[in-house]
Amino acid sequence: MLNLNLSDFMVEFKEGSVKNVGPTTKEVTAKLFDIESVEAREFGDKRVKVVAEDGEGNEVQLAFFPEQVEELAGDIEELQSESRAFED
């Protein structure tokens, strides 16, 4: 399930084109639940892309710098040792 929360979002449809209108203060939050597949791969010269997809074909892609991946890996290791989410 993909959940999008759009704030101050306005577009104009004209002659088959989509045009951004209004102020540049737009904000978007995307959440993907019930993920069925996730993978990490190289992205460009200096990044790692993580791609997650649910069973309905919704997909979220994130591009991280190596130091961000290392920080995330550390967070996951900490959760594995301390969180109930990893208990059997």
PDB file with one MODEL, atoms N, CA, C and O in Angstrom:
MODEL        1
ATOM      1  N   MET A   1       0.844  -1.168   0.000  1.00  0.00           N
ATOM      2  CA  MET A   1       0.000   0.000   0.000  1.00  0.00           C
ATOM      3  C   MET A   1       0.895   1.238   0.000  1.00  0.00           C
ATOM      4  O   MET A   1       1.799   1.365   0.825  1.00  0.00           O
ATOM      5  N   LEU A   2       0.632   2.137  -0.926  1.00  0.00           N
ATOM      6  CA  LEU A   2       1.371   3.385  -1.028  1.00  0.00           C
ATOM      7  C   LEU A   2       0.512   4.505  -0.475  1.00  0.00           C
ATOM      8  O   LEU A   2      -0.635   4.677  -0.889  1.00  0.00           O
ATOM      9  N   ASN A   3       1.061   5.265   0.456  1.00  0.00           N
ATOM     10  CA  ASN A   3       0.364   6.387   1.068  1.00  0.00           C
ATOM     11  C   ASN A   3       1.127   7.651   0.711  1.00  0.00           C
ATOM     12  O   ASN A   3       2.308   7.775   1.036  1.00  0.00           O
ATOM     13  N   LEU A   4       0.461   8.598   0.040  1.00  0.00           N
ATOM     14  CA  LEU A   4       1.071   9.879  -0.300  1.00  0.00           C
ATOM     15  C   LEU A   4       0.331  10.986   0.422  1.00  0.00           C
ATOM     16  O   LEU A   4      -0.898  11.041   0.396  1.00  0.00           O
ATOM     17  N   ASN A   5       1.072  11.863   1.064  1.00  0.00           N
ATOM     18  CA  ASN A   5       0.502  13.028   1.727  1.00  0.00           C
ATOM     19  C   ASN A   5       1.086  14.248   1.034  1.00  0.00           C
ATOM     20  O   ASN A   5       2.278  14.527   1.165  1.00  0.00           O
ATOM     21  N   LEU A   6       0.254  14.973   0.299  1.00  0.00           N
ATOM     22  CA  LEU A   6       0.684  16.139  -0.467  1.00  0.00           C
ATOM     23  C   LEU A   6       0.187  17.390   0.237  1.00  0.00           C
ATOM     24  O   LEU A   6      -0.989  17.485   0.590  1.00  0.00           O
ATOM     25  N   SER A   7       1.079  18.347   0.439  1.00  0.00           N
ATOM     26  CA  SER A   7       0.729  19.585   1.122  1.00  0.00           C
ATOM     27  C   SER A   7       0.983  20.770   0.201  1.00  0.00           C
ATOM     28  O   SER A   7       2.036  20.856  -0.432  1.00  0.00           O
ATOM     29  N   ASP A   8       0.022  21.681   0.127  1.00  0.00           N
ATOM     30  CA  ASP A   8       0.125  22.871  -0.721  1.00  0.00           C
ATOM     31  C   ASP A   8       0.440  22.486  -2.159  1.00  0.00           C
ATOM     32  O   ASP A   8       1.300  23.094  -2.796  1.00  0.00           O
ATOM     33  N   PHE A   9      -0.256  21.479  -2.667  1.00  0.00           N
ATOM     34  CA  PHE A   9       0.043  20.936  -3.978  1.00  0.00           C
ATOM     35  C   PHE A   9      -1.037  21.349  -4.974  1.00  0.00           C
ATOM     36  O   PHE A   9      -2.226  21.116  -4.755  1.00  0.00           O
ATOM     37  N   MET A  10      -0.607  21.958  -6.056  1.00  0.00           N
ATOM     38  CA  MET A  10      -1.548  22.359  -7.089  1.00  0.00           C
ATOM     39  C   MET A  10      -0.863  22.249  -8.445  1.00  0.00           C
ATOM     40  O   MET A  10       0.256  22.727  -8.625  1.00  0.00           O
ATOM     41  N   VAL A  11      -1.545  21.613  -9.398  1.00  0.00           N
ATOM     42  CA  VAL A  11      -1.037  21.524 -10.763  1.00  0.00           C
ATOM     43  C   VAL A  11      -2.148  21.948 -11.710  1.00  0.00           C
ATOM     44  O   VAL A  11      -3.327  21.962 -11.358  1.00  0.00           O
ATOM     45  N   GLU A  12      -1.735  22.292 -12.915  1.00  0.00           N
ATOM     46  CA  GLU A  12      -2.671  22.700 -13.955  1.00  0.00           C
ATOM     47  C   GLU A  12      -2.527  21.740 -15.125  1.00  0.00           C
ATOM     48  O   GLU A  12      -1.415  21.472 -15.580  1.00  0.00           O
ATOM     49  N   PHE A  13      -3.647  21.223 -15.612  1.00  0.00           N
ATOM     50  CA  PHE A  13      -3.661  20.375 -16.792  1.00  0.00           C
ATOM     51  C   PHE A  13      -4.138  21.228 -17.960  1.00  0.00           C
ATOM     52  O   PHE A  13      -5.247  21.762 -17.928  1.00  0.00           O
ATOM     53  N   LYS A  14      -3.310  21.357 -18.984  1.00  0.00           N
ATOM     54  CA  LYS A  14      -3.677  22.179 -20.133  1.00  0.00           C
ATOM     55  C   LYS A  14      -3.093  21.561 -21.396  1.00  0.00           C
ATOM     56  O   LYS A  14      -1.881  21.381 -21.508  1.00  0.00           O
ATOM     57  N   GLU A  15      -3.956  21.244 -22.330  1.00  0.00           N
ATOM     58  CA  GLU A  15      -3.552  20.691 -23.619  1.00  0.00           C
ATOM     59  C   GLU A  15      -2.618  19.494 -23.468  1.00  0.00           C
ATOM     60  O   GLU A  15      -1.613  19.390 -24.172  1.00  0.00           O
ATOM     61  N   GLY A  16      -2.951  18.608 -22.561  1.00  0.00           N
ATOM     62  CA  GLY A  16      -2.172  17.392 -22.368  1.00  0.00           C
ATOM     63  C   GLY A  16      -0.910  17.544 -21.543  1.00  0.00           C
ATOM     64  O   GLY A  16      -0.167  16.576 -21.382  1.00  0.00           O
ATOM     65  N   SER A  17      -0.647  18.718 -21.021  1.00  0.00           N
ATOM     66  CA  SER A  17       0.551  18.952 -20.213  1.00  0.00           C
ATOM     67  C   SER A  17       0.175  19.210 -18.763  1.00  0.00           C
ATOM     68  O   SER A  17      -0.908  19.714 -18.464  1.00  0.00           O
ATOM     69  N   VAL A  18       1.083  18.856 -17.877  1.00  0.00           N
ATOM     70  CA  VAL A  18       0.917  19.132 -16.457  1.00  0.00           C
ATOM     71  C   VAL A  18       1.893  20.240 -16.102  1.00  0.00           C
ATOM     72  O   VAL A  18       3.085  20.151 -16.398  1.00  0.00           O
ATOM     73  N   LYS A  19       1.379  21.282 -15.468  1.00  0.00           N
ATOM     74  CA  LYS A  19       2.220  22.425 -15.102  1.00  0.00           C
ATOM     75  C   LYS A  19       2.072  22.693 -13.610  1.00  0.00           C
ATOM     76  O   LYS A  19       0.962  22.701 -13.079  1.00  0.00           O
ATOM     77  N   ASN A  20       3.186  22.911 -12.948  1.00  0.00           N
ATOM     78  CA  ASN A  20       3.191  23.277 -11.545  1.00  0.00           C
ATOM     79  C   ASN A  20       2.646  24.698 -11.410  1.00  0.00           C
ATOM     80  O   ASN A  20       3.079  25.595 -12.133  1.00  0.00           O
ATOM     81  N   VAL A  21       1.720  24.909 -10.511  1.00  0.00           N
ATOM     82  CA  VAL A  21       1.214  26.252 -10.238  1.00  0.00           C
ATOM     83  C   VAL A  21       1.228  26.489  -8.738  1.00  0.00           C
ATOM     84  O   VAL A  21       1.262  25.541  -7.953  1.00  0.00           O
ATOM     85  N   GLY A  22       1.202  27.725  -8.351  1.00  0.00           N
ATOM     86  CA  GLY A  22       1.197  28.072  -6.933  1.00  0.00           C
ATOM     87  C   GLY A  22       2.595  28.243  -6.400  1.00  0.00           C
ATOM     88  O   GLY A  22       3.566  28.216  -7.156  1.00  0.00           O
ATOM     89  N   PRO A  23       2.704  28.420  -5.081  1.00  0.00           N
ATOM     90  CA  PRO A  23       4.001  28.677  -4.453  1.00  0.00           C
ATOM     91  C   PRO A  23       4.898  27.440  -4.471  1.00  0.00           C
ATOM     92  O   PRO A  23       4.437  26.331  -4.740  1.00  0.00           O
ATOM     93  N   THR A  24       6.160  27.640  -4.189  1.00  0.00           N
ATOM     94  CA  THR A  24       7.126  26.541  -4.169  1.00  0.00           C
ATOM     95  C   THR A  24       7.271  25.934  -2.774  1.00  0.00           C
ATOM     96  O   THR A  24       8.329  25.404  -2.435  1.00  0.00           O
ATOM     97  N   THR A  25       6.235  26.008  -1.981  1.00  0.00           N
ATOM     98  CA  THR A  25       6.276  25.500  -0.607  1.00  0.00           C
ATOM     99  C   THR A  25       5.677  24.104  -0.486  1.00  0.00           C
ATOM    100  O   THR A  25       5.252  23.712   0.601  1.00  0.00           O
ATOM    101  N   LYS A  26       5.635  23.365  -1.556  1.00  0.00           N
ATOM    102  CA  LYS A  26       5.027  22.039  -1.549  1.00  0.00           C
ATOM    103  C   LYS A  26       5.854  21.064  -0.718  1.00  0.00           C
ATOM    104  O   LYS A  26       7.080  21.154  -0.660  1.00  0.00           O
ATOM    105  N   GLU A  27       5.159  20.136  -0.080  1.00  0.00           N
ATOM    106  CA  GLU A  27       5.806  19.073   0.689  1.00  0.00           C
ATOM    107  C   GLU A  27       5.100  17.766   0.396  1.00  0.00           C
ATOM    108  O   GLU A  27       3.881  17.737   0.226  1.00  0.00           O
ATOM    109  N   VAL A  28       5.868  16.675   0.337  1.00  0.00           N
ATOM    110  CA  VAL A  28       5.295  15.363   0.078  1.00  0.00           C
ATOM    111  C   VAL A  28       5.916  14.355   1.030  1.00  0.00           C
ATOM    112  O   VAL A  28       7.125  14.368   1.258  1.00  0.00           O
ATOM    113  N   THR A  29       5.093  13.492   1.578  1.00  0.00           N
ATOM    114  CA  THR A  29       5.545  12.364   2.363  1.00  0.00           C
ATOM    115  C   THR A  29       5.021  11.110   1.682  1.00  0.00           C
ATOM    116  O   THR A  29       3.829  11.011   1.391  1.00  0.00           O
ATOM    117  N   ALA A  30       5.908  10.150   1.425  1.00  0.00           N
ATOM    118  CA  ALA A  30       5.510   8.887   0.809  1.00  0.00           C
ATOM    119  C   ALA A  30       5.835   7.757   1.775  1.00  0.00           C
ATOM    120  O   ALA A  30       6.921   7.706   2.353  1.00  0.00           O
ATOM    121  N   LYS A  31       4.875   6.851   1.940  1.00  0.00           N
ATOM    122  CA  LYS A  31       5.065   5.686   2.804  1.00  0.00           C
ATOM    123  C   LYS A  31       4.634   4.454   2.035  1.00  0.00           C
ATOM    124  O   LYS A  31       3.582   4.448   1.396  1.00  0.00           O
ATOM    125  N   LEU A  32       5.447   3.410   2.097  1.00  0.00           N
ATOM    126  CA  LEU A  32       5.123   2.159   1.421  1.00  0.00           C
ATOM    127  C   LEU A  32       5.029   1.065   2.475  1.00  0.00           C
ATOM    128  O   LEU A  32       5.974   0.815   3.224  1.00  0.00           O
ATOM    129  N   PHE A  33       3.874   0.423   2.516  1.00  0.00           N
ATOM    130  CA  PHE A  33       3.616  -0.631   3.497  1.00  0.00           C
ATOM    131  C   PHE A  33       3.490  -1.976   2.788  1.00  0.00           C
ATOM    132  O   PHE A  33       3.337  -2.022   1.568  1.00  0.00           O
ATOM    133  N   ASP A  34       3.554  -3.056   3.536  1.00  0.00           N
ATOM    134  CA  ASP A  34       3.386  -4.411   3.005  1.00  0.00           C
ATOM    135  C   ASP A  34       4.358  -4.685   1.866  1.00  0.00           C
ATOM    136  O   ASP A  34       3.968  -5.160   0.799  1.00  0.00           O
ATOM    137  N   ILE A  35       5.615  -4.380   2.105  1.00  0.00           N
ATOM    138  CA  ILE A  35       6.654  -4.554   1.094  1.00  0.00           C
ATOM    139  C   ILE A  35       6.877  -6.041   0.831  1.00  0.00           C
ATOM    140  O   ILE A  35       7.013  -6.839   1.759  1.00  0.00           O
ATOM    141  N   GLU A  36       6.913  -6.396  -0.453  1.00  0.00           N
ATOM    142  CA  GLU A  36       7.159  -7.784  -0.838  1.00  0.00           C
ATOM    143  C   GLU A  36       8.583  -8.009  -1.316  1.00  0.00           C
ATOM    144  O   GLU A  36       9.085  -9.130  -1.241  1.00  0.00           O
ATOM    145  N   SER A  37       9.250  -6.958  -1.811  1.00  0.00           N
ATOM    146  CA  SER A  37      10.631  -7.122  -2.243  1.00  0.00           C
ATOM    147  C   SER A  37      11.403  -5.846  -1.960  1.00  0.00           C
ATOM    148  O   SER A  37      10.867  -4.739  -2.026  1.00  0.00           O
ATOM    149  N   VAL A  38      12.681  -6.034  -1.641  1.00  0.00           N
ATOM    150  CA  VAL A  38      13.572  -4.896  -1.409  1.00  0.00           C
ATOM    151  C   VAL A  38      14.964  -5.306  -1.860  1.00  0.00           C
ATOM    152  O   VAL A  38      15.405  -6.427  -1.603  1.00  0.00           O
ATOM    153  N   GLU A  39      15.657  -4.387  -2.536  1.00  0.00           N
ATOM    154  CA  GLU A  39      17.010  -4.686  -2.985  1.00  0.00           C
ATOM    155  C   GLU A  39      17.862  -3.428  -2.933  1.00  0.00           C
ATOM    156  O   GLU A  39      17.350  -2.309  -2.965  1.00  0.00           O
ATOM    157  N   ALA A  40      19.163  -3.633  -2.853  1.00  0.00           N
ATOM    158  CA  ALA A  40      20.128  -2.533  -2.880  1.00  0.00           C
ATOM    159  C   ALA A  40      21.064  -2.771  -4.052  1.00  0.00           C
ATOM    160  O   ALA A  40      21.456  -3.903  -4.334  1.00  0.00           O
ATOM    161  N   ARG A  41      21.418  -1.675  -4.736  1.00  0.00           N
ATOM    162  CA  ARG A  41      22.339  -1.778  -5.872  1.00  0.00           C
ATOM    163  C   ARG A  41      23.095  -0.474  -6.043  1.00  0.00           C
ATOM    164  O   ARG A  41      22.724   0.550  -5.468  1.00  0.00           O
ATOM    165  N   GLU A  42      24.155  -0.514  -6.836  1.00  0.00           N
ATOM    166  CA  GLU A  42      24.923   0.694  -7.114  1.00  0.00           C
ATOM    167  C   GLU A  42      24.060   1.682  -7.892  1.00  0.00           C
ATOM    168  O   GLU A  42      23.206   1.297  -8.691  1.00  0.00           O
ATOM    169  N   PHE A  43      24.306   2.963  -7.637  1.00  0.00           N
ATOM    170  CA  PHE A  43      23.593   4.021  -8.344  1.00  0.00           C
ATOM    171  C   PHE A  43      24.599   5.132  -8.631  1.00  0.00           C
ATOM    172  O   PHE A  43      24.987   5.878  -7.733  1.00  0.00           O
ATOM    173  N   GLY A  44      25.014   5.232  -9.881  1.00  0.00           N
ATOM    174  CA  GLY A  44      26.046   6.204 -10.215  1.00  0.00           C
ATOM    175  C   GLY A  44      27.378   5.780  -9.634  1.00  0.00           C
ATOM    176  O   GLY A  44      27.603   4.603  -9.353  1.00  0.00           O
ATOM    177  N   ASP A  45      28.253   6.746  -9.457  1.00  0.00           N
ATOM    178  CA  ASP A  45      29.600   6.454  -8.967  1.00  0.00           C
ATOM    179  C   ASP A  45      29.692   6.381  -7.451  1.00  0.00           C
ATOM    180  O   ASP A  45      30.554   5.680  -6.922  1.00  0.00           O
ATOM    181  N   LYS A  46      28.820   7.092  -6.741  1.00  0.00           N
ATOM    182  CA  LYS A  46      29.010   7.250  -5.299  1.00  0.00           C
ATOM    183  C   LYS A  46      27.775   6.967  -4.459  1.00  0.00           C
ATOM    184  O   LYS A  46      27.720   7.371  -3.297  1.00  0.00           O
ATOM    185  N   ARG A  47      26.800   6.292  -5.009  1.00  0.00           N
ATOM    186  CA  ARG A  47      25.580   6.089  -4.235  1.00  0.00           C
ATOM    187  C   ARG A  47      25.128   4.639  -4.263  1.00  0.00           C
ATOM    188  O   ARG A  47      25.554   3.839  -5.096  1.00  0.00           O
ATOM    189  N   VAL A  48      24.255   4.340  -3.326  1.00  0.00           N
ATOM    190  CA  VAL A  48      23.596   3.044  -3.246  1.00  0.00           C
ATOM    191  C   VAL A  48      22.103   3.312  -3.325  1.00  0.00           C
ATOM    192  O   VAL A  48      21.574   4.130  -2.573  1.00  0.00           O
ATOM    193  N   LYS A  49      21.424   2.624  -4.236  1.00  0.00           N
ATOM    194  CA  LYS A  49      19.981   2.788  -4.377  1.00  0.00           C
ATOM    195  C   LYS A  49      19.289   1.607  -3.707  1.00  0.00           C
ATOM    196  O   LYS A  49      19.650   0.453  -3.937  1.00  0.00           O
ATOM    197  N   VAL A  50      18.294   1.902  -2.878  1.00  0.00           N
ATOM    198  CA  VAL A  50      17.455   0.888  -2.264  1.00  0.00           C
ATOM    199  C   VAL A  50      16.081   1.002  -2.913  1.00  0.00           C
ATOM    200  O   VAL A  50      15.485   2.079  -2.937  1.00  0.00           O
ATOM    201  N   VAL A  51      15.583  -0.111  -3.436  1.00  0.00           N
ATOM    202  CA  VAL A  51      14.302  -0.136  -4.127  1.00  0.00           C
ATOM    203  C   VAL A  51      13.384  -1.095  -3.380  1.00  0.00           C
ATOM    204  O   VAL A  51      13.729  -2.258  -3.172  1.00  0.00           O
ATOM    205  N   ALA A  52      12.210  -0.605  -2.976  1.00  0.00           N
ATOM    206  CA  ALA A  52      11.227  -1.423  -2.280  1.00  0.00           C
ATOM    207  C   ALA A  52       9.931  -1.416  -3.079  1.00  0.00           C
ATOM    208  O   ALA A  52       9.509  -0.374  -3.580  1.00  0.00           O
ATOM    209  N   GLU A  53       9.292  -2.600  -3.198  1.00  0.00           N
ATOM    210  CA  GLU A  53       8.061  -2.713  -3.976  1.00  0.00           C
ATOM    211  C   GLU A  53       7.043  -3.538  -3.205  1.00  0.00           C
ATOM    212  O   GLU A  53       7.386  -4.523  -2.551  1.00  0.00           O
ATOM    213  N   ASP A  54       5.781  -3.118  -3.293  1.00  0.00           N
ATOM    214  CA  ASP A  54       4.722  -3.891  -2.664  1.00  0.00           C
ATOM    215  C   ASP A  54       4.076  -4.802  -3.706  1.00  0.00           C
ATOM    216  O   ASP A  54       4.474  -4.796  -4.871  1.00  0.00           O
ATOM    217  N   GLY A  55       3.092  -5.574  -3.293  1.00  0.00           N
ATOM    218  CA  GLY A  55       2.435  -6.530  -4.178  1.00  0.00           C
ATOM    219  C   GLY A  55       1.544  -5.899  -5.232  1.00  0.00           C
ATOM    220  O   GLY A  55       1.099  -6.578  -6.158  1.00  0.00           O
ATOM    221  N   GLU A  56       1.278  -4.601  -5.100  1.00  0.00           N
ATOM    222  CA  GLU A  56       0.416  -3.920  -6.055  1.00  0.00           C
ATOM    223  C   GLU A  56       1.226  -3.192  -7.133  1.00  0.00           C
ATOM    224  O   GLU A  56       0.655  -2.499  -7.975  1.00  0.00           O
ATOM    225  N   GLY A  57       2.545  -3.346  -7.107  1.00  0.00           N
ATOM    226  CA  GLY A  57       3.399  -2.697  -8.094  1.00  0.00           C
ATOM    227  C   GLY A  57       3.843  -1.302  -7.726  1.00  0.00           C
ATOM    228  O   GLY A  57       4.522  -0.646  -8.515  1.00  0.00           O
ATOM    229  N   ASN A  58       3.475  -0.826  -6.534  1.00  0.00           N
ATOM    230  CA  ASN A  58       3.968   0.474  -6.069  1.00  0.00           C
ATOM    231  C   ASN A  58       5.430   0.327  -5.683  1.00  0.00           C
ATOM    232  O   ASN A  58       5.829  -0.697  -5.128  1.00  0.00           O
ATOM    233  N   GLU A  59       6.225   1.339  -5.972  1.00  0.00           N
ATOM    234  CA  GLU A  59       7.659   1.256  -5.742  1.00  0.00           C
ATOM    235  C   GLU A  59       8.170   2.565  -5.153  1.00  0.00           C
ATOM    236  O   GLU A  59       7.726   3.649  -5.531  1.00  0.00           O
ATOM    237  N   VAL A  60       9.109   2.445  -4.222  1.00  0.00           N
ATOM    238  CA  VAL A  60       9.800   3.598  -3.660  1.00  0.00           C
ATOM    239  C   VAL A  60      11.294   3.347  -3.834  1.00  0.00           C
ATOM    240  O   VAL A  60      11.790   2.259  -3.542  1.00  0.00           O
ATOM    241  N   GLN A  61      12.009   4.373  -4.316  1.00  0.00           N
ATOM    242  CA  GLN A  61      13.446   4.279  -4.501  1.00  0.00           C
ATOM    243  C   GLN A  61      14.124   5.337  -3.637  1.00  0.00           C
ATOM    244  O   GLN A  61      13.673   6.481  -3.567  1.00  0.00           O
ATOM    245  N   LEU A  62      15.209   4.943  -2.984  1.00  0.00           N
ATOM    246  CA  LEU A  62      15.992   5.847  -2.153  1.00  0.00           C
ATOM    247  C   LEU A  62      17.446   5.749  -2.580  1.00  0.00           C
ATOM    248  O   LEU A  62      17.965   4.647  -2.758  1.00  0.00           O
ATOM    249  N   ALA A  63      18.109   6.885  -2.747  1.00  0.00           N
ATOM    250  CA  ALA A  63      19.533   6.893  -3.106  1.00  0.00           C
ATOM    251  C   ALA A  63      20.322   7.451  -1.926  1.00  0.00           C
ATOM    252  O   ALA A  63      20.087   8.573  -1.477  1.00  0.00           O
ATOM    253  N   PHE A  64      21.267   6.641  -1.429  1.00  0.00           N
ATOM    254  CA  PHE A  64      22.061   6.998  -0.258  1.00  0.00           C
ATOM    255  C   PHE A  64      23.525   7.168  -0.632  1.00  0.00           C
ATOM    256  O   PHE A  64      24.019   6.511  -1.548  1.00  0.00           O
ATOM    257  N   PHE A  65      24.215   8.047   0.078  1.00  0.00           N
ATOM    258  CA  PHE A  65      25.670   8.098   0.019  1.00  0.00           C
ATOM    259  C   PHE A  65      26.202   6.982   0.915  1.00  0.00           C
ATOM    260  O   PHE A  65      25.500   6.555   1.831  1.00  0.00           O
ATOM    261  N   PRO A  66      27.426   6.495   0.678  1.00  0.00           N
ATOM    262  CA  PRO A  66      27.963   5.376   1.465  1.00  0.00           C
ATOM    263  C   PRO A  66      27.914   5.604   2.980  1.00  0.00           C
ATOM    264  O   PRO A  66      27.599   4.681   3.731  1.00  0.00           O
ATOM    265  N   GLU A  67      28.221   6.814   3.430  1.00  0.00           N
ATOM    266  CA  GLU A  67      28.193   7.050   4.881  1.00  0.00           C
ATOM    267  C   GLU A  67      26.776   6.942   5.449  1.00  0.00           C
ATOM    268  O   GLU A  67      26.605   6.579   6.612  1.00  0.00           O
ATOM    269  N   GLN A  68      25.776   7.249   4.653  1.00  0.00           N
ATOM    270  CA  GLN A  68      24.388   7.097   5.103  1.00  0.00           C
ATOM    271  C   GLN A  68      24.016   5.621   5.196  1.00  0.00           C
ATOM    272  O   GLN A  68      23.292   5.218   6.106  1.00  0.00           O
ATOM    273  N   VAL A  69      24.506   4.816   4.259  1.00  0.00           N
ATOM    274  CA  VAL A  69      24.262   3.373   4.300  1.00  0.00           C
ATOM    275  C   VAL A  69      24.903   2.772   5.544  1.00  0.00           C
ATOM    276  O   VAL A  69      24.297   1.939   6.217  1.00  0.00           O
ATOM    277  N   GLU A  70      26.121   3.190   5.849  1.00  0.00           N
ATOM    278  CA  GLU A  70      26.803   2.689   7.038  1.00  0.00           C
ATOM    279  C   GLU A  70      26.053   3.067   8.307  1.00  0.00           C
ATOM    280  O   GLU A  70      25.940   2.255   9.225  1.00  0.00           O
ATOM    281  N   GLU A  71      25.543   4.287   8.369  1.00  0.00           N
ATOM    282  CA  GLU A  71      24.765   4.718   9.528  1.00  0.00           C
ATOM    283  C   GLU A  71      23.478   3.903   9.656  1.00  0.00           C
ATOM    284  O   GLU A  71      23.104   3.491  10.755  1.00  0.00           O
ATOM    285  N   LEU A  72      22.808   3.676   8.536  1.00  0.00           N
ATOM    286  CA  LEU A  72      21.582   2.875   8.539  1.00  0.00           C
ATOM    287  C   LEU A  72      21.868   1.440   8.969  1.00  0.00           C
ATOM    288  O   LEU A  72      21.109   0.858   9.743  1.00  0.00           O
ATOM    289  N   ALA A  73      22.956   0.876   8.470  1.00  0.00           N
ATOM    290  CA  ALA A  73      23.335  -0.490   8.860  1.00  0.00           C
ATOM    291  C   ALA A  73      23.582  -0.573  10.362  1.00  0.00           C
ATOM    292  O   ALA A  73      23.206  -1.555  11.001  1.00  0.00           O
ATOM    293  N   GLY A  74      24.215   0.459  10.927  1.00  0.00           N
ATOM    294  CA  GLY A  74      24.433   0.500  12.374  1.00  0.00           C
ATOM    295  C   GLY A  74      23.127   0.568  13.141  1.00  0.00           C
ATOM    296  O   GLY A  74      22.967  -0.092  14.167  1.00  0.00           O
ATOM    297  N   ASP A  75      22.197   1.363  12.645  1.00  0.00           N
ATOM    298  CA  ASP A  75      20.876   1.446  13.288  1.00  0.00           C
ATOM    299  C   ASP A  75      20.176   0.092  13.265  1.00  0.00           C
ATOM    300  O   ASP A  75      19.554  -0.305  14.250  1.00  0.00           O
ATOM    301  N   ILE A  76      20.277  -0.615  12.144  1.00  0.00           N
ATOM    302  CA  ILE A  76      19.628  -1.924  12.025  1.00  0.00           C
ATOM    303  C   ILE A  76      20.282  -2.931  12.970  1.00  0.00           C
ATOM    304  O   ILE A  76      19.584  -3.711  13.617  1.00  0.00           O
ATOM    305  N   GLU A  77      21.604  -2.923  13.055  1.00  0.00           N
ATOM    306  CA  GLU A  77      22.301  -3.823  13.984  1.00  0.00           C
ATOM    307  C   GLU A  77      21.857  -3.571  15.421  1.00  0.00           C
ATOM    308  O   GLU A  77      21.647  -4.511  16.187  1.00  0.00           O
ATOM    309  N   GLU A  78      21.716  -2.306  15.778  1.00  0.00           N
ATOM    310  CA  GLU A  78      21.273  -1.958  17.126  1.00  0.00           C
ATOM    311  C   GLU A  78      19.852  -2.470  17.372  1.00  0.00           C
ATOM    312  O   GLU A  78      19.556  -3.008  18.439  1.00  0.00           O
ATOM    313  N   LEU A  79      18.988  -2.301  16.390  1.00  0.00           N
ATOM    314  CA  LEU A  79      17.619  -2.803  16.527  1.00  0.00           C
ATOM    315  C   LEU A  79      17.606  -4.325  16.667  1.00  0.00           C
ATOM    316  O   LEU A  79      16.837  -4.868  17.460  1.00  0.00           O
ATOM    317  N   GLN A  80      18.446  -5.006  15.907  1.00  0.00           N
ATOM    318  CA  GLN A  80      18.493  -6.464  15.979  1.00  0.00           C
ATOM    319  C   GLN A  80      18.846  -6.952  17.378  1.00  0.00           C
ATOM    320  O   GLN A  80      18.358  -7.995  17.813  1.00  0.00           O
ATOM    321  N   SER A  81      19.681  -6.214  18.075  1.00  0.00           N
ATOM    322  CA  SER A  81      20.092  -6.659  19.404  1.00  0.00           C
ATOM    323  C   SER A  81      19.176  -6.146  20.510  1.00  0.00           C
ATOM    324  O   SER A  81      19.149  -6.730  21.593  1.00  0.00           O
ATOM    325  N   GLU A  82      18.430  -5.078  20.269  1.00  0.00           N
ATOM    326  CA  GLU A  82      17.677  -4.453  21.358  1.00  0.00           C
ATOM    327  C   GLU A  82      16.164  -4.408  21.159  1.00  0.00           C
ATOM    328  O   GLU A  82      15.434  -4.242  22.136  1.00  0.00           O
ATOM    329  N   SER A  83      15.677  -4.547  19.955  1.00  0.00           N
ATOM    330  CA  SER A  83      14.256  -4.318  19.693  1.00  0.00           C
ATOM    331  C   SER A  83      13.434  -5.597  19.714  1.00  0.00           C
ATOM    332  O   SER A  83      13.910  -6.667  19.336  1.00  0.00           O
ATOM    333  N   ARG A  84      12.195  -5.467  20.162  1.00  0.00           N
ATOM    334  CA  ARG A  84      11.265  -6.596  20.126  1.00  0.00           C
ATOM    335  C   ARG A  84      10.865  -6.948  18.713  1.00  0.00           C
ATOM    336  O   ARG A  84      10.337  -8.035  18.481  1.00  0.00           O
ATOM    337  N   ALA A  85      11.101  -6.053  17.749  1.00  0.00           N
ATOM    338  CA  ALA A  85      10.721  -6.326  16.360  1.00  0.00           C
ATOM    339  C   ALA A  85      11.455  -7.536  15.806  1.00  0.00           C
ATOM    340  O   ALA A  85      10.964  -8.182  14.880  1.00  0.00           O
ATOM    341  N   PHE A  86      12.641  -7.860  16.363  1.00  0.00           N
ATOM    342  CA  PHE A  86      13.423  -8.982  15.865  1.00  0.00           C
ATOM    343  C   PHE A  86      13.305 -10.219  16.744  1.00  0.00           C
ATOM    344  O   PHE A  86      14.015 -11.199  16.520  1.00  0.00           O
ATOM    345  N   GLU A  87      12.436 -10.195  17.724  1.00  0.00           N
ATOM    346  CA  GLU A  87      12.230 -11.372  18.567  1.00  0.00           C
ATOM    347  C   GLU A  87      11.382 -12.389  17.828  1.00  0.00           C
ATOM    348  O   GLU A  87      10.485 -12.035  17.062  1.00  0.00           O
ATOM    349  N   ASP A  88      11.683 -13.676  18.074  1.00  0.00           N
ATOM    350  CA  ASP A  88      10.901 -14.751  17.444  1.00  0.00           C
ATOM    351  C   ASP A  88       9.594 -14.962  18.158  1.00  0.00           C
ATOM    352  O   ASP A  88       8.809 -15.825  17.766  1.00  0.00           O
TER     353      ASP A  88
ENDMDL
END
